[in-house]
């Protein structure tokens, strides 16, 4: 089973695809991007306390997305060779956590919308 080790971020753009991927403070993925001849524009980085991995937001030209994803696929093997055997399990755990947080945010947004509609209805029927 091939598990995704990144998140593709939905953002309207004609030129770029946006991603969140996980790397180490040594930036092991950089050499793989160079090898694949793909240019990556890095945005923010986030580190979780106690985790050896960074969450990195970036963008890639749409025409280079396949090469970028090939580099990320090779990153799994490089992590194991460089002493990070827990990479895949940790990344899957972080991705699940992000997806759960996204689901909670959408649920809260829907609940707030319903409460507003109910409050508006109550004001109308009382007046």
C-alpha positions in Angstrom: 0.0 0.0 0.0 1.5 3.3 -1.1 0.8 5.9 1.5 1.0 9.6 0.7 3.8 11.3 2.6 2.7 14.8 1.7 -0.5 17.0 1.5 -1.5 18.8 -1.7 -2.9 22.1 -0.7 -5.9 23.5 -2.7 -5.0 27.0 -3.7 -6.1 28.6 -7.0 -3.1 29.1 -9.3 -2.5 28.8 -13.0 1.2 28.1 -12.6 1.9 26.4 -9.3 0.9 23.4 -7.2 1.2 23.9 -3.4 2.4 21.1 -1.0 3.1 20.4 2.6 5.9 17.8 3.1 8.0 16.6 5.9 11.8 16.8 6.1 14.6 16.9 8.7 16.5 20.0 9.9 19.3 18.7 7.6 17.0 19.1 4.6 17.6 15.7 3.2 15.0 16.3 0.4 17.0 19.1 -1.1 19.5 16.8 -2.8 16.6 14.8 -4.2 15.0 17.9 -5.7 18.3 18.8 -7.3 18.7 15.2 -8.7 15.2 15.4 -10.2 16.0 18.9 -11.6 12.9 20.4 -10.0 12.8 24.0 -8.6 11.0 24.3 -5.3 10.0 27.6 -3.7 9.9 27.1 0.1 7.5 29.0 2.3 7.0 28.4 6.0 8.5 25.7 8.1 7.0 24.3 11.3 8.5 22.1 13.9 6.7 20.0 16.5 8.4 19.9 19.9 9.9 16.4 20.4 9.8 15.5 16.7 12.9 15.3 14.5 10.8 16.4 11.5 9.8 19.7 10.0 6.5 20.4 8.2 7.5 22.5 5.1 5.1 24.4 2.9 6.3 24.9 -0.7 5.2 25.5 -4.2 6.3 23.9 -7.5 5.5 24.7 -11.1 2.6 22.5 -12.3 4.7 21.1 -15.0 7.3 19.9 -12.4 4.8 18.3 -10.0 5.5 14.8 -11.2 9.3 15.2 -10.6 8.6 16.7 -7.2 6.5 13.8 -6.2 9.1 11.3 -7.4 11.6 13.1 -5.2 9.3 12.8 -2.2 8.9 9.1 -3.0 12.6 8.6 -2.9 12.8 10.6 0.3 11.2 7.7 2.2 14.2 5.5 1.4 16.7 8.2 2.0 15.3 8.8 5.5 15.7 5.1 6.4 19.3 5.1 5.1 20.1 8.3 7.1 18.9 7.0 10.4 15.2 7.9 10.5 13.4 4.6 10.3 10.3 6.1 12.0 9.8 8.7 9.2 6.9 7.0 7.5 5.0 6.2 10.7 5.6 9.7 12.2 4.5 11.5 9.0 1.4 9.4 8.7 0.6 10.3 12.3 1.1 14.0 11.7 -1.0 13.9 8.5 -3.9 12.1 10.4 -3.7 14.8 13.1 -3.9 17.6 10.5 -6.8 15.9 8.7 -8.6 15.5 12.0 -8.0 19.1 12.9 -9.3 20.1 9.5 -12.4 18.0 10.0 -13.0 19.6 13.5 -12.6 23.1 12.0 -15.2 22.4 9.3 -17.5 20.9 11.9 -17.1 24.0 14.1 -17.7 26.2 11.1 -20.9 24.4 10.2 -22.1 24.5 13.9 -21.5 28.3 14.0 -23.5 28.7 10.8 -26.4 26.7 12.2 -26.4 28.7 15.4 -26.4 31.9 13.5 -29.4 30.7 11.4 -31.3 29.6 14.5 -30.6 32.9 16.2 -31.8 34.8 13.2 -34.9 32.7 13.0 -35.6 33.3 16.7 -35.3 37.0 16.2 -37.7 37.1 13.3 -40.4 34.9 15.0 -40.3 37.0 18.2 -40.8 40.3 16.5 
